[in-house]
Amino acid sequence: MISINSLQKEIHKNAVSHGWWDSKREFGTLIALCHSELSEALEENRKGIPINQTYYTESGKMEGVPSELADTVIRIMDICEYYGIDLEKVILEKHEYNKNREFKHGNKKF
């Protein structure tokens, strides 16, 4: 099983080799690109495609909510590697913190 840190390094290396880091990218743009992947996931659902369904276009491109969510995580991992963020460590730490938060974090509706 590959670790989050190892995958993060591979993902960033792939992004670099495909030209996505040929010039400096603004942090706001990177965050907007994450938003765009989530919006694509929403659009797949709005088309009536089941949330857990992956399908492929004639050209072989992977589509569907799972694919768009994966794209979001891939973008986040790429950003974290670029900025030297140990995502695996932060996820584990944040998960431990969340275990002790109050129910619905103050009675929020959602």
Distance bins in CASP14 RR format, pairs under 12 A and 6 or more apart:
PFRMAT RR
TARGET T0000
AUTHOR 0000-0000-0000
RMODE 2
METHOD distances of the structure
MODEL  1
1 7 0 0 0 0 0 1 0 0 0 0 0
2 8 0 0 0 0 1 0 0 0 0 0 0
2 9 0 0 0 0 1 0 0 0 0 0 0
2 10 1 0 0 1 0 0 0 0 0 0 0
2 11 0 0 0 0 0 1 0 0 0 0 0
2 77 0 0 0 0 0 1 0 0 0 0 0
2 88 0 0 0 0 0 1 0 0 0 0 0
3 9 0 0 0 0 1 0 0 0 0 0 0
3 10 0 0 0 0 0 1 0 0 0 0 0
3 77 0 0 0 0 0 1 0 0 0 0 0
3 86 0 0 0 0 0 1 0 0 0 0 0
3 87 0 0 0 0 0 1 0 0 0 0 0
3 88 1 0 0 1 0 0 0 0 0 0 0
3 89 0 0 0 0 0 1 0 0 0 0 0
3 91 0 0 0 0 0 1 0 0 0 0 0
3 92 0 0 0 0 0 1 0 0 0 0 0
4 10 0 0 0 0 0 1 0 0 0 0 0
4 11 0 0 0 0 0 1 0 0 0 0 0
4 73 0 0 0 0 1 0 0 0 0 0 0
4 76 0 0 0 0 0 1 0 0 0 0 0
4 77 1 0 0 1 0 0 0 0 0 0 0
4 80 0 0 0 0 1 0 0 0 0 0 0
4 81 0 0 0 0 0 1 0 0 0 0 0
4 85 0 0 0 0 0 1 0 0 0 0 0
4 86 0 0 0 0 1 0 0 0 0 0 0
4 87 1 0 1 0 0 0 0 0 0 0 0
4 88 1 1 0 0 0 0 0 0 0 0 0
4 89 0 0 0 0 1 0 0 0 0 0 0
4 90 0 0 0 0 1 0 0 0 0 0 0
4 91 1 0 0 1 0 0 0 0 0 0 0
4 92 0 0 0 0 1 0 0 0 0 0 0
5 11 0 0 0 0 0 1 0 0 0 0 0
5 12 0 0 0 0 0 1 0 0 0 0 0
5 77 0 0 0 0 1 0 0 0 0 0 0
5 80 0 0 0 0 1 0 0 0 0 0 0
5 81 0 0 0 0 1 0 0 0 0 0 0
5 84 0 0 0 0 0 1 0 0 0 0 0
5 85 0 0 0 0 0 1 0 0 0 0 0
5 86 1 0 0 1 0 0 0 0 0 0 0
5 87 1 0 0 1 0 0 0 0 0 0 0
5 88 1 0 1 0 0 0 0 0 0 0 0
5 89 0 0 0 0 1 0 0 0 0 0 0
5 90 0 0 0 0 0 1 0 0 0 0 0
5 91 0 0 0 0 0 1 0 0 0 0 0
5 92 0 0 0 0 0 1 0 0 0 0 0
6 12 0 0 0 0 0 1 0 0 0 0 0
6 13 0 0 0 0 0 1 0 0 0 0 0
6 77 0 0 0 0 0 1 0 0 0 0 0
6 81 0 0 0 0 0 1 0 0 0 0 0
6 86 0 0 0 0 0 1 0 0 0 0 0
6 87 0 0 0 0 0 1 0 0 0 0 0
6 88 0 0 0 0 1 0 0 0 0 0 0
7 13 0 0 0 0 0 1 0 0 0 0 0
7 14 0 0 0 0 0 1 0 0 0 0 0
7 70 0 0 0 0 0 1 0 0 0 0 0
7 73 0 0 0 0 1 0 0 0 0 0 0
7 74 0 0 0 0 1 0 0 0 0 0 0
7 76 0 0 0 0 0 1 0 0 0 0 0
7 77 1 0 0 1 0 0 0 0 0 0 0
7 78 0 0 0 0 0 1 0 0 0 0 0
7 80 0 0 0 0 0 1 0 0 0 0 0
7 81 0 0 0 0 1 0 0 0 0 0 0
7 87 0 0 0 0 1 0 0 0 0 0 0
7 88 0 0 0 0 1 0 0 0 0 0 0
8 14 0 0 0 0 0 1 0 0 0 0 0
8 15 0 0 0 0 0 1 0 0 0 0 0
8 73 0 0 0 0 1 0 0 0 0 0 0
8 74 0 0 0 0 1 0 0 0 0 0 0
8 75 0 0 0 0 0 1 0 0 0 0 0
8 76 0 0 0 0 1 0 0 0 0 0 0
8 77 1 0 1 0 0 0 0 0 0 0 0
8 78 1 0 0 1 0 0 0 0 0 0 0
8 79 0 0 0 0 1 0 0 0 0 0 0
8 80 1 0 1 0 0 0 0 0 0 0 0
8 81 1 0 1 0 0 0 0 0 0 0 0
8 82 0 0 0 0 1 0 0 0 0 0 0
8 83 0 0 0 0 0 1 0 0 0 0 0
8 84 0 0 0 0 1 0 0 0 0 0 0
8 85 0 0 0 0 1 0 0 0 0 0 0
8 86 0 0 0 0 1 0 0 0 0 0 0
8 87 1 0 1 0 0 0 0 0 0 0 0
8 88 1 0 0 1 0 0 0 0 0 0 0
8 89 0 0 0 0 0 1 0 0 0 0 0
8 90 0 0 0 0 0 1 0 0 0 0 0
8 91 0 0 0 0 0 1 0 0 0 0 0
9 15 0 0 0 0 0 1 0 0 0 0 0
9 16 0 0 0 0 0 1 0 0 0 0 0
9 77 0 0 0 0 1 0 0 0 0 0 0
9 78 0 0 0 0 0 1 0 0 0 0 0
9 80 0 0 0 0 0 1 0 0 0 0 0
9 81 1 0 1 0 0 0 0 0 0 0 0
9 82 0 0 0 0 0 1 0 0 0 0 0
9 84 0 0 0 0 0 1 0 0 0 0 0
9 86 0 0 0 0 0 1 0 0 0 0 0
9 87 0 0 0 0 0 1 0 0 0 0 0
9 88 0 0 0 0 0 1 0 0 0 0 0
10 16 0 0 0 0 0 1 0 0 0 0 0
10 17 0 0 0 0 0 1 0 0 0 0 0
10 74 0 0 0 0 0 1 0 0 0 0 0
10 77 0 0 0 0 1 0 0 0 0 0 0
10 78 0 0 0 0 0 1 0 0 0 0 0
10 81 0 0 0 0 1 0 0 0 0 0 0
11 17 0 0 0 0 0 1 0 0 0 0 0
11 18 0 0 0 0 0 1 0 0 0 0 0
11 20 0 0 0 0 0 1 0 0 0 0 0
11 21 0 0 0 0 0 1 0 0 0 0 0
11 70 0 0 0 0 0 1 0 0 0 0 0
11 71 0 0 0 0 0 1 0 0 0 0 0
11 73 0 0 0 0 1 0 0 0 0 0 0
11 74 1 0 1 0 0 0 0 0 0 0 0
11 75 0 0 0 0 1 0 0 0 0 0 0
11 76 0 0 0 0 1 0 0 0 0 0 0
11 77 1 0 1 0 0 0 0 0 0 0 0
11 78 1 0 1 0 0 0 0 0 0 0 0
11 79 0 0 0 0 1 0 0 0 0 0 0
11 80 0 0 0 0 1 0 0 0 0 0 0
11 81 1 0 0 1 0 0 0 0 0 0 0
11 82 0 0 0 0 0 1 0 0 0 0 0
11 87 0 0 0 0 0 1 0 0 0 0 0
12 18 0 0 0 0 0 1 0 0 0 0 0
12 19 0 0 0 0 0 1 0 0 0 0 0
12 20 0 0 0 0 1 0 0 0 0 0 0
12 21 0 0 0 0 1 0 0 0 0 0 0
12 74 0 0 0 0 1 0 0 0 0 0 0
12 75 0 0 0 0 0 1 0 0 0 0 0
12 76 0 0 0 0 0 1 0 0 0 0 0
12 77 1 0 0 1 0 0 0 0 0 0 0
12 78 1 0 1 0 0 0 0 0 0 0 0
12 79 0 0 0 0 1 0 0 0 0 0 0
12 80 0 0 0 0 1 0 0 0 0 0 0
12 81 1 1 0 0 0 0 0 0 0 0 0
12 82 1 0 0 1 0 0 0 0 0 0 0
12 83 0 0 0 0 0 1 0 0 0 0 0
12 84 0 0 0 0 1 0 0 0 0 0 0
12 85 0 0 0 0 0 1 0 0 0 0 0
12 87 0 0 0 0 0 1 0 0 0 0 0
13 19 0 0 0 0 0 1 0 0 0 0 0
13 20 0 0 0 0 0 1 0 0 0 0 0
13 21 0 0 0 0 0 1 0 0 0 0 0
13 77 0 0 0 0 0 1 0 0 0 0 0
13 78 0 0 0 0 1 0 0 0 0 0 0
13 81 0 0 0 0 1 0 0 0 0 0 0
13 82 0 0 0 0 0 1 0 0 0 0 0
14 20 0 0 0 0 1 0 0 0 0 0 0
14 21 0 0 0 0 0 1 0 0 0 0 0
14 74 0 0 0 0 1 0 0 0 0 0 0
14 75 0 0 0 0 0 1 0 0 0 0 0
14 77 0 0 0 0 0 1 0 0 0 0 0
14 78 0 0 0 0 1 0 0 0 0 0 0
14 81 0 0 0 0 0 1 0 0 0 0 0
15 21 1 0 0 1 0 0 0 0 0 0 0
15 22 0 0 0 0 0 1 0 0 0 0 0
15 25 0 0 0 0 1 0 0 0 0 0 0
15 30 0 0 0 0 0 1 0 0 0 0 0
15 33 0 0 0 0 0 1 0 0 0 0 0
15 71 0 0 0 0 0 1 0 0 0 0 0
15 74 0 0 0 0 1 0 0 0 0 0 0
15 75 0 0 0 0 1 0 0 0 0 0 0
15 76 0 0 0 0 0 1 0 0 0 0 0
15 77 0 0 0 0 1 0 0 0 0 0 0
15 78 1 0 1 0 0 0 0 0 0 0 0
15 79 0 0 0 0 1 0 0 0 0 0 0
15 80 0 0 0 0 0 1 0 0 0 0 0
15 81 0 0 0 0 1 0 0 0 0 0 0
15 82 0 0 0 0 1 0 0 0 0 0 0
16 22 0 0 0 0 1 0 0 0 0 0 0
16 23 0 0 0 0 0 1 0 0 0 0 0
16 25 0 0 0 0 0 1 0 0 0 0 0
16 78 0 0 0 0 1 0 0 0 0 0 0
16 81 0 0 0 0 1 0 0 0 0 0 0
16 82 0 0 0 0 1 0 0 0 0 0 0
17 78 0 0 0 0 0 1 0 0 0 0 0
18 74 0 0 0 0 0 1 0 0 0 0 0
18 78 0 0 0 0 0 1 0 0 0 0 0
19 25 0 0 0 0 0 1 0 0 0 0 0
19 78 0 0 0 0 0 1 0 0 0 0 0
20 29 0 0 0 0 0 1 0 0 0 0 0
20 30 0 0 0 0 1 0 0 0 0 0 0
20 33 0 0 0 0 1 0 0 0 0 0 0
20 74 0 0 0 0 0 1 0 0 0 0 0
20 75 0 0 0 0 1 0 0 0 0 0 0
20 78 1 0 0 1 0 0 0 0 0 0 0
20 79 0 0 0 0 0 1 0 0 0 0 0
20 81 0 0 0 0 0 1 0 0 0 0 0
20 82 0 0 0 0 1 0 0 0 0 0 0
21 30 0 0 0 0 0 1 0 0 0 0 0
21 78 0 0 0 0 1 0 0 0 0 0 0
21 79 0 0 0 0 0 1 0 0 0 0 0
21 81 0 0 0 0 0 1 0 0 0 0 0
21 82 1 0 0 1 0 0 0 0 0 0 0
21 83 0 0 0 0 0 1 0 0 0 0 0
23 29 0 0 0 0 0 1 0 0 0 0 0
24 30 0 0 0 0 0 1 0 0 0 0 0
24 82 0 0 0 0 1 0 0 0 0 0 0
25 31 0 0 0 0 0 1 0 0 0 0 0
25 32 0 0 0 0 0 1 0 0 0 0 0
25 33 0 0 0 0 1 0 0 0 0 0 0
25 75 0 0 0 0 0 1 0 0 0 0 0
25 78 0 0 0 0 1 0 0 0 0 0 0
25 79 0 0 0 0 1 0 0 0 0 0 0
25 82 0 0 0 0 1 0 0 0 0 0 0
25 83 0 0 0 0 0 1 0 0 0 0 0
26 32 0 0 0 0 1 0 0 0 0 0 0
26 33 0 0 0 0 0 1 0 0 0 0 0
26 79 0 0 0 0 0 1 0 0 0 0 0
26 82 0 0 0 0 0 1 0 0 0 0 0
27 33 0 0 0 0 0 1 0 0 0 0 0
27 34 0 0 0 0 0 1 0 0 0 0 0
27 79 1 0 0 1 0 0 0 0 0 0 0
27 80 0 0 0 0 0 1 0 0 0 0 0
27 82 0 0 0 0 1 0 0 0 0 0 0
27 83 0 0 0 0 1 0 0 0 0 0 0
27 85 0 0 0 0 0 1 0 0 0 0 0
28 34 0 0 0 0 1 0 0 0 0 0 0
28 35 0 0 0 0 1 0 0 0 0 0 0
28 36 0 0 0 0 0 1 0 0 0 0 0
28 79 0 0 0 0 1 0 0 0 0 0 0
29 35 0 0 0 0 0 1 0 0 0 0 0
29 36 0 0 0 0 0 1 0 0 0 0 0
29 75 0 0 0 0 0 1 0 0 0 0 0
29 79 0 0 0 0 0 1 0 0 0 0 0
30 36 0 0 0 0 0 1 0 0 0 0 0
30 37 0 0 0 0 0 1 0 0 0 0 0
30 72 0 0 0 0 0 1 0 0 0 0 0
30 75 1 0 0 1 0 0 0 0 0 0 0
30 76 0 0 0 0 1 0 0 0 0 0 0
30 77 0 0 0 0 0 1 0 0 0 0 0
30 78 0 0 0 0 1 0 0 0 0 0 0
30 79 1 0 1 0 0 0 0 0 0 0 0
30 80 0 0 0 0 0 1 0 0 0 0 0
30 81 0 0 0 0 0 1 0 0 0 0 0
30 82 0 0 0 0 1 0 0 0 0 0 0
30 83 0 0 0 0 1 0 0 0 0 0 0
31 37 0 0 0 0 0 1 0 0 0 0 0
31 38 0 0 0 0 0 1 0 0 0 0 0
31 72 0 0 0 0 0 1 0 0 0 0 0
31 75 0 0 0 0 1 0 0 0 0 0 0
31 76 0 0 0 0 1 0 0 0 0 0 0
31 79 0 0 0 0 1 0 0 0 0 0 0
31 83 0 0 0 0 0 1 0 0 0 0 0
32 38 0 0 0 0 0 1 0 0 0 0 0
32 39 0 0 0 0 0 1 0 0 0 0 0
32 75 0 0 0 0 0 1 0 0 0 0 0
32 79 0 0 0 0 0 1 0 0 0 0 0
33 39 0 0 0 0 0 1 0 0 0 0 0
33 40 0 0 0 0 0 1 0 0 0 0 0
33 71 0 0 0 0 1 0 0 0 0 0 0
33 72 0 0 0 0 1 0 0 0 0 0 0
33 74 0 0 0 0 0 1 0 0 0 0 0
33 75 1 0 1 0 0 0 0 0 0 0 0
33 76 0 0 0 0 1 0 0 0 0 0 0
33 78 0 0 0 0 1 0 0 0 0 0 0
33 79 0 0 0 0 1 0 0 0 0 0 0
34 40 0 0 0 0 0 1 0 0 0 0 0
34 41 0 0 0 0 0 1 0 0 0 0 0
34 68 0 0 0 0 0 1 0 0 0 0 0
34 69 0 0 0 0 0 1 0 0 0 0 0
34 71 0 0 0 0 1 0 0 0 0 0 0
34 72 1 0 1 0 0 0 0 0 0 0 0
34 73 0 0 0 0 1 0 0 0 0 0 0
34 74 0 0 0 0 1 0 0 0 0 0 0
34 75 1 0 1 0 0 0 0 0 0 0 0
34 76 1 0 0 1 0 0 0 0 0 0 0
34 77 0 0 0 0 0 1 0 0 0 0 0
34 78 0 0 0 0 1 0 0 0 0 0 0
34 79 1 0 0 1 0 0 0 0 0 0 0
34 80 0 0 0 0 0 1 0 0 0 0 0
35 41 0 0 0 0 0 1 0 0 0 0 0
35 42 0 0 0 0 0 1 0 0 0 0 0
35 68 0 0 0 0 0 1 0 0 0 0 0
35 71 0 0 0 0 0 1 0 0 0 0 0
35 72 0 0 0 0 1 0 0 0 0 0 0
35 75 0 0 0 0 1 0 0 0 0 0 0
35 76 0 0 0 0 0 1 0 0 0 0 0
36 42 0 0 0 0 0 1 0 0 0 0 0
36 43 0 0 0 0 0 1 0 0 0 0 0
36 68 0 0 0 0 1 0 0 0 0 0 0
36 71 0 0 0 0 1 0 0 0 0 0 0
36 72 0 0 0 0 1 0 0 0 0 0 0
36 75 0 0 0 0 1 0 0 0 0 0 0
37 43 0 0 0 0 0 1 0 0 0 0 0
37 44 0 0 0 0 0 1 0 0 0 0 0
37 64 0 0 0 0 0 1 0 0 0 0 0
37 65 0 0 0 0 0 1 0 0 0 0 0
37 66 0 0 0 0 0 1 0 0 0 0 0
37 67 0 0 0 0 1 0 0 0 0 0 0
37 68 1 0 1 0 0 0 0 0 0 0 0
37 69 1 0 0 1 0 0 0 0 0 0 0
37 70 0 0 0 0 1 0 0 0 0 0 0
37 71 1 0 1 0 0 0 0 0 0 0 0
37 72 1 0 1 0 0 0 0 0 0 0 0
37 73 0 0 0 0 1 0 0 0 0 0 0
37 74 0 0 0 0 1 0 0 0 0 0 0
37 75 1 0 0 1 0 0 0 0 0 0 0
37 76 0 0 0 0 1 0 0 0 0 0 0
37 78 0 0 0 0 0 1 0 0 0 0 0
38 44 0 0 0 0 0 1 0 0 0 0 0
38 45 0 0 0 0 0 1 0 0 0 0 0
38 65 0 0 0 0 0 1 0 0 0 0 0
38 68 1 0 0 1 0 0 0 0 0 0 0
38 69 1 0 0 1 0 0 0 0 0 0 0
38 70 0 0 0 0 0 1 0 0 0 0 0
38 71 0 0 0 0 1 0 0 0 0 0 0
38 72 1 0 1 0 0 0 0 0 0 0 0
38 73 0 0 0 0 0 1 0 0 0 0 0
38 75 0 0 0 0 1 0 0 0 0 0 0
38 76 0 0 0 0 0 1 0 0 0 0 0
39 45 0 0 0 0 0 1 0 0 0 0 0
39 46 0 0 0 0 0 1 0 0 0 0 0
39 65 0 0 0 0 0 1 0 0 0 0 0
39 68 0 0 0 0 1 0 0 0 0 0 0
39 69 0 0 0 0 0 1 0 0 0 0 0
39 71 0 0 0 0 0 1 0 0 0 0 0
39 72 0 0 0 0 1 0 0 0 0 0 0
40 46 0 0 0 0 0 1 0 0 0 0 0
40 47 0 0 0 0 0 1 0 0 0 0 0
40 49 0 0 0 0 0 1 0 0 0 0 0
40 62 0 0 0 0 0 1 0 0 0 0 0
40 63 0 0 0 0 1 0 0 0 0 0 0
40 64 0 0 0 0 1 0 0 0 0 0 0
40 65 0 0 0 0 1 0 0 0 0 0 0
40 66 0 0 0 0 0 1 0 0 0 0 0
40 67 0 0 0 0 1 0 0 0 0 0 0
40 68 1 0 1 0 0 0 0 0 0 0 0
40 69 0 0 0 0 1 0 0 0 0 0 0
40 70 0 0 0 0 0 1 0 0 0 0 0
40 71 1 0 0 1 0 0 0 0 0 0 0
40 72 0 0 0 0 1 0 0 0 0 0 0
40 75 0 0 0 0 0 1 0 0 0 0 0
41 47 0 0 0 0 0 1 0 0 0 0 0
41 49 0 0 0 0 0 1 0 0 0 0 0
41 51 0 0 0 0 1 0 0 0 0 0 0
41 52 0 0 0 0 0 1 0 0 0 0 0
41 53 0 0 0 0 0 1 0 0 0 0 0
41 54 0 0 0 0 0 1 0 0 0 0 0
41 63 0 0 0 0 0 1 0 0 0 0 0
41 64 1 0 0 1 0 0 0 0 0 0 0
41 65 1 0 1 0 0 0 0 0 0 0 0
41 66 0 0 0 0 1 0 0 0 0 0 0
41 67 0 0 0 0 1 0 0 0 0 0 0
41 68 1 1 0 0 0 0 0 0 0 0 0
41 69 1 0 1 0 0 0 0 0 0 0 0
41 70 0 0 0 0 1 0 0 0 0 0 0
41 71 0 0 0 0 1 0 0 0 0 0 0
41 72 1 0 0 1 0 0 0 0 0 0 0
41 73 0 0 0 0 0 1 0 0 0 0 0
42 48 0 0 0 0 0 1 0 0 0 0 0
42 49 0 0 0 0 0 1 0 0 0 0 0
42 51 0 0 0 0 0 1 0 0 0 0 0
42 64 0 0 0 0 0 1 0 0 0 0 0
42 65 0 0 0 0 1 0 0 0 0 0 0
42 68 0 0 0 0 1 0 0 0 0 0 0
42 69 0 0 0 0 0 1 0 0 0 0 0
42 72 0 0 0 0 0 1 0 0 0 0 0
43 49 0 0 0 0 1 0 0 0 0 0 0
43 63 0 0 0 0 0 1 0 0 0 0 0
43 64 0 0 0 0 1 0 0 0 0 0 0
43 65 0 0 0 0 1 0 0 0 0 0 0
43 68 0 0 0 0 1 0 0 0 0 0 0
44 50 0 0 0 0 1 0 0 0 0 0 0
44 51 0 0 0 0 1 0 0 0 0 0 0
44 52 0 0 0 0 0 1 0 0 0 0 0
44 53 0 0 0 0 1 0 0 0 0 0 0
44 54 0 0 0 0 1 0 0 0 0 0 0
44 55 0 0 0 0 1 0 0 0 0 0 0
44 62 0 0 0 0 0 1 0 0 0 0 0
44 63 1 0 0 1 0 0 0 0 0 0 0
44 64 1 0 1 0 0 0 0 0 0 0 0
44 65 1 0 1 0 0 0 0 0 0 0 0
44 66 0 0 0 0 1 0 0 0 0 0 0
44 67 0 0 0 0 1 0 0 0 0 0 0
44 68 1 0 0 1 0 0 0 0 0 0 0
44 69 0 0 0 0 1 0 0 0 0 0 0
44 71 0 0 0 0 0 1 0 0 0 0 0
45 51 1 0 1 0 0 0 0 0 0 0 0
45 52 0 0 0 0 0 1 0 0 0 0 0
45 53 0 0 0 0 0 1 0 0 0 0 0
45 64 0 0 0 0 1 0 0 0 0 0 0
45 65 1 0 1 0 0 0 0 0 0 0 0
45 66 0 0 0 0 0 1 0 0 0 0 0
45 68 0 0 0 0 1 0 0 0 0 0 0
45 69 0 0 0 0 0 1 0 0 0 0 0
46 64 0 0 0 0 0 1 0 0 0 0 0
46 65 0 0 0 0 0 1 0 0 0 0 0
46 68 0 0 0 0 0 1 0 0 0 0 0
47 53 0 0 0 0 0 1 0 0 0 0 0
47 55 0 0 0 0 0 1 0 0 0 0 0
47 63 0 0 0 0 1 0 0 0 0 0 0
47 64 0 0 0 0 1 0 0 0 0 0 0
47 65 0 0 0 0 0 1 0 0 0 0 0
47 68 0 0 0 0 0 1 0 0 0 0 0
48 55 0 0 0 0 0 1 0 0 0 0 0
48 64 0 0 0 0 0 1 0 0 0 0 0
48 65 0 0 0 0 0 1 0 0 0 0 0
49 55 1 0 0 1 0 0 0 0 0 0 0
49 63 0 0 0 0 1 0 0 0 0 0 0
49 64 1 0 1 0 0 0 0 0 0 0 0
49 65 1 0 0 1 0 0 0 0 0 0 0
49 66 0 0 0 0 0 1 0 0 0 0 0
49 67 0 0 0 0 0 1 0 0 0 0 0
49 68 0 0 0 0 0 1 0 0 0 0 0
50 64 0 0 0 0 1 0 0 0 0 0 0
50 65 0 0 0 0 1 0 0 0 0 0 0
50 66 0 0 0 0 0 1 0 0 0 0 0
51 64 0 0 0 0 1 0 0 0 0 0 0
51 65 1 0 1 0 0 0 0 0 0 0 0
51 66 0 0 0 0 1 0 0 0 0 0 0
51 67 0 0 0 0 0 1 0 0 0 0 0
51 68 0 0 0 0 0 1 0 0 0 0 0
51 69 0 0 0 0 1 0 0 0 0 0 0
52 64 0 0 0 0 1 0 0 0 0 0 0
52 65 1 0 0 1 0 0 0 0 0 0 0
52 66 1 0 0 1 0 0 0 0 0 0 0
52 67 0 0 0 0 0 1 0 0 0 0 0
52 69 0 0 0 0 0 1 0 0 0 0 0
53 62 0 0 0 0 0 1 0 0 0 0 0
53 63 0 0 0 0 1 0 0 0 0 0 0
53 64 1 0 0 1 0 0 0 0 0 0 0
53 65 1 0 0 1 0 0 0 0 0 0 0
53 66 1 0 0 1 0 0 0 0 0 0 0
53 67 0 0 0 0 1 0 0 0 0 0 0
53 68 0 0 0 0 0 1 0 0 0 0 0
54 60 0 0 0 0 0 1 0 0 0 0 0
54 61 0 0 0 0 0 1 0 0 0 0 0
54 62 1 0 0 1 0 0 0 0 0 0 0
54 63 1 0 0 1 0 0 0 0 0 0 0
54 64 1 0 1 0 0 0 0 0 0 0 0
54 65 0 0 0 0 1 0 0 0 0 0 0
54 66 1 0 1 0 0 0 0 0 0 0 0
54 67 1 0 1 0 0 0 0 0 0 0 0
54 68 0 0 0 0 0 1 0 0 0 0 0
54 69 0 0 0 0 0 1 0 0 0 0 0
54 70 0 0 0 0 1 0 0 0 0 0 0
55 61 0 0 0 0 1 0 0 0 0 0 0
55 62 0 0 0 0 1 0 0 0 0 0 0
55 63 1 0 1 0 0 0 0 0 0 0 0
55 64 1 0 0 1 0 0 0 0 0 0 0
55 65 0 0 0 0 0 1 0 0 0 0 0
55 66 0 0 0 0 1 0 0 0 0 0 0
55 67 0 0 0 0 1 0 0 0 0 0 0
55 68 0 0 0 0 0 1 0 0 0 0 0
56 62 1 0 1 0 0 0 0 0 0 0 0
56 63 1 0 0 1 0 0 0 0 0 0 0
56 64 0 0 0 0 1 0 0 0 0 0 0
56 67 0 0 0 0 1 0 0 0 0 0 0
57 63 1 0 0 1 0 0 0 0 0 0 0
57 64 0 0 0 0 0 1 0 0 0 0 0
57 67 0 0 0 0 0 1 0 0 0 0 0
60 67 0 0 0 0 0 1 0 0 0 0 0
61 67 0 0 0 0 1 0 0 0 0 0 0
61 68 0 0 0 0 0 1 0 0 0 0 0
61 71 0 0 0 0 0 1 0 0 0 0 0
62 68 0 0 0 0 1 0 0 0 0 0 0
62 69 0 0 0 0 0 1 0 0 0 0 0
62 70 0 0 0 0 1 0 0 0 0 0 0
62 71 0 0 0 0 1 0 0 0 0 0 0
62 74 0 0 0 0 0 1 0 0 0 0 0
63 69 0 0 0 0 0 1 0 0 0 0 0
63 70 0 0 0 0 0 1 0 0 0 0 0
63 71 0 0 0 0 0 1 0 0 0 0 0
64 70 0 0 0 0 1 0 0 0 0 0 0
64 71 0 0 0 0 0 1 0 0 0 0 0
65 71 0 0 0 0 0 1 0 0 0 0 0
65 72 0 0 0 0 0 1 0 0 0 0 0
66 72 0 0 0 0 0 1 0 0 0 0 0
66 73 0 0 0 0 0 1 0 0 0 0 0
67 73 0 0 0 0 0 1 0 0 0 0 0
67 74 0 0 0 0 0 1 0 0 0 0 0
68 74 0 0 0 0 0 1 0 0 0 0 0
68 75 0 0 0 0 0 1 0 0 0 0 0
69 75 0 0 0 0 0 1 0 0 0 0 0
69 76 0 0 0 0 0 1 0 0 0 0 0
70 76 0 0 0 0 0 1 0 0 0 0 0
70 77 0 0 0 0 0 1 0 0 0 0 0
71 77 0 0 0 0 0 1 0 0 0 0 0
71 78 0 0 0 0 0 1 0 0 0 0 0
72 78 0 0 0 0 0 1 0 0 0 0 0
72 79 0 0 0 0 0 1 0 0 0 0 0
73 79 0 0 0 0 0 1 0 0 0 0 0
73 80 0 0 0 0 0 1 0 0 0 0 0
73 87 0 0 0 0 1 0 0 0 0 0 0
73 91 0 0 0 0 0 1 0 0 0 0 0
74 80 0 0 0 0 0 1 0 0 0 0 0
74 81 0 0 0 0 0 1 0 0 0 0 0
74 87 0 0 0 0 0 1 0 0 0 0 0
75 81 0 0 0 0 0 1 0 0 0 0 0
75 82 0 0 0 0 0 1 0 0 0 0 0
75 87 0 0 0 0 0 1 0 0 0 0 0
76 82 0 0 0 0 0 1 0 0 0 0 0
76 83 0 0 0 0 0 1 0 0 0 0 0
76 85 0 0 0 0 1 0 0 0 0 0 0
76 87 1 0 0 1 0 0 0 0 0 0 0
76 90 0 0 0 0 0 1 0 0 0 0 0
76 91 0 0 0 0 0 1 0 0 0 0 0
77 83 0 0 0 0 0 1 0 0 0 0 0
77 84 0 0 0 0 0 1 0 0 0 0 0
77 85 0 0 0 0 1 0 0 0 0 0 0
77 86 0 0 0 0 0 1 0 0 0 0 0
77 87 1 0 0 1 0 0 0 0 0 0 0
77 88 0 0 0 0 1 0 0 0 0 0 0
77 90 0 0 0 0 0 1 0 0 0 0 0
77 91 0 0 0 0 0 1 0 0 0 0 0
78 84 0 0 0 0 0 1 0 0 0 0 0
78 85 0 0 0 0 0 1 0 0 0 0 0
78 87 0 0 0 0 0 1 0 0 0 0 0
79 85 1 0 0 1 0 0 0 0 0 0 0
79 87 0 0 0 0 1 0 0 0 0 0 0
80 86 1 0 0 1 0 0 0 0 0 0 0
80 87 1 0 1 0 0 0 0 0 0 0 0
80 88 0 0 0 0 1 0 0 0 0 0 0
80 89 0 0 0 0 0 1 0 0 0 0 0
80 90 0 0 0 0 1 0 0 0 0 0 0
80 91 0 0 0 0 0 1 0 0 0 0 0
81 87 0 0 0 0 1 0 0 0 0 0 0
81 88 0 0 0 0 0 1 0 0 0 0 0
83 90 0 0 0 0 0 1 0 0 0 0 0
84 90 0 0 0 0 0 1 0 0 0 0 0
85 91 0 0 0 0 0 1 0 0 0 0 0
85 93 0 0 0 0 0 1 0 0 0 0 0
86 92 0 0 0 0 1 0 0 0 0 0 0
86 93 0 0 0 0 1 0 0 0 0 0 0
86 94 0 0 0 0 0 1 0 0 0 0 0
87 93 0 0 0 0 0 1 0 0 0 0 0
87 94 0 0 0 0 0 1 0 0 0 0 0
88 94 0 0 0 0 0 1 0 0 0 0 0
88 95 0 0 0 0 0 1 0 0 0 0 0
89 95 0 0 0 0 0 1 0 0 0 0 0
89 96 0 0 0 0 0 1 0 0 0 0 0
90 96 0 0 0 0 0 1 0 0 0 0 0
90 97 0 0 0 0 0 1 0 0 0 0 0
91 97 0 0 0 0 0 1 0 0 0 0 0
91 98 0 0 0 0 0 1 0 0 0 0 0
92 98 0 0 0 0 0 1 0 0 0 0 0
92 99 0 0 0 0 0 1 0 0 0 0 0
93 99 0 0 0 0 0 1 0 0 0 0 0
94 100 0 0 0 0 0 1 0 0 0 0 0
94 101 0 0 0 0 0 1 0 0 0 0 0
95 101 0 0 0 0 0 1 0 0 0 0 0
97 105 0 0 0 0 0 1 0 0 0 0 0
98 104 0 0 0 0 0 1 0 0 0 0 0
98 105 0 0 0 0 1 0 0 0 0 0 0
101 108 0 0 0 0 0 1 0 0 0 0 0
102 108 0 0 0 0 0 1 0 0 0 0 0
104 110 0 0 0 0 1 0 0 0 0 0 0
END
